[in-house]
Amino acid sequence: MCIRDRDQGEAASVASAASDSDLVFVTGDKVAVLWGLNELFGSGERVMRVPVFVRLMHEAAALDTAAVRTVAARAASHGKVPTWWPAWLAGL
């Protein structure tokens, strides 16, 4: 497979997650999501978008509210957030 220079980071991340079932591939790129879904299989969530990952990390006390708000500002600038995202942020 020929991997474009701009896709090498995603390729390495998918390969890492494929070799270790404890790892999750997190991306905001829709093509990379499909790539990960094609390559990572098994039980549990192995591919997720950034807002879902951030929420899980916050709920596990691995990210504080300030970090969540920083990510939220960037996510909003891309305009692609889940329908539950604004209400969840408002409740923080």
C-alpha positions, 0 to 999 in steps of 0.5 A, a space after each residue: 500500500 502506498 501511503 501519502 506523506 500527509 497520512 503517515 501519522 494516521 497510518 502509524 497510529 492505526 498500526 500501533 492500535 492494530 498491534 496492541 488491543 489495549 490502544 484506541 485510535 482517536 481522530 477527527 479526520 473522516 477518512 482516517 475514521 474509515 481507515 481505522 474502522 477497516 483495520 481495527 476489529 474485536 470487542 470494544 470501541 477501538 476507533 472514536 472521534 475526539 469529542 467522545 474521547 475527551 468526554 471519556 477521559 474527563 469522566 475518568 478524571 484523566 482530563 480536567 475541565 480547563 483542558 476539556 474547554 480548550 479542546 471544545 473551542 478547537 472542536 467548535 471551530 471545525 463545526 463537527 461536534 456531536 449533538 450532545 456536546 453543547 449540553 454536556 459542556 454546559 453542564 461542566 
